[in-house]
Amino acid sequence: MGPLKKIAVLTSGGDAPGMNAAIRAVVRGAIYNKLEVMGVIRGFEGLIENDLIPMDSKSVSNIIQQGGTILKSARSKEFMTKEGRQIAYDNLKQHHIDALIVIGGDGTFTGARVFSQEFNIPTVGIPGTIDNDLYGTDYTIGYDTALNTVIEAVDKIRDTASAHSRLFFIEVMGRDAGFLALRSAIASGAEAVLVPEISTDYKKLDAFLKNSYNKEKSSSIVLVAEGDKISGGAIKVAERVDKEHPDYNVRVTILGHIQRGGSPSAFDRVAASRMGVSAVEALLDDQKSVMIGMVNNEIVYVPFNQALKHKKPLNPRLLELIEILSI
């Protein structure tokens, strides 16, 4: 390839607070380095439909504090086909775009990796997902904001749980990962947590209900990741507990998409800004098929293959902490 002159940026998959801050950083980082930049509307689907717009510094004014994504997001079945990716590539070439920056999660990076390999187009990923489940980075954009959203909601639910001596099962997002559930459980003082990664959680919960709740607790909070295979979600586990412990006053709250929205936290704004500029710099350094990560508060480049191949583990010490603090 010749010298880098023009790049494109898109957001894909589930939205996460801080995506707009990342878009802003990419656009202004590109302009600072004398590059042209275009925004792709609705992710990979927009690439196929040739829905691209030129962006300048003014395009990203006053968006750092906004949730969602000004570029919109979508999941594209057509991009999963070679024919669809060919159309997307042809559209990039039509606009004389030399490289691509994608903001999203593992599904986004899977598509980006294949696209980069097929057409030899430099592609850099910025991790944007509230699940914080991507290997190779301590934090993903949106995780901190979602965490604080969950904590605020749980704090309010605990008020009414205490007033009525109720046992609340609160379902949080995390289809395949329990990072959000685990950390928010610790921060909100929950008595137990159910996550997809740990198959023994229900046994511990049952022991807690039998030995502690009825004797010592006037109310309790249990956080459940939506993808937990043991319980089947908060509704299922609540039904089971209600059947086995009919004397308990059981309630369920599903937080749902409220966790995706809202103004990003200061942490997410700064992380997104650092990652966005670093993504532009990675392209200028001839990097391709890498994710921008943050490890020990330092920016790192993580190959897509590594980020997607390895499963990020839960911290066992945090799981132990739940048990210690629930007595």
Beta strands, then each sheet from edge to edge (+ up, - down):
strand 1: 6-11
strand 2: 36-40
strand 3: 52-55
strand 4: 99-104
strand 5: 123-127
strand 6: 167-172
strand 7: 192-194
strand 8: 220-225
strand 9: 250-254
strand 10: 290-295
strand 11: 298-303
sheet 1: 3+ 2- 1- 4- 5- 10- 11+
sheet 2: 7+ 8+ 6+ 9+
end
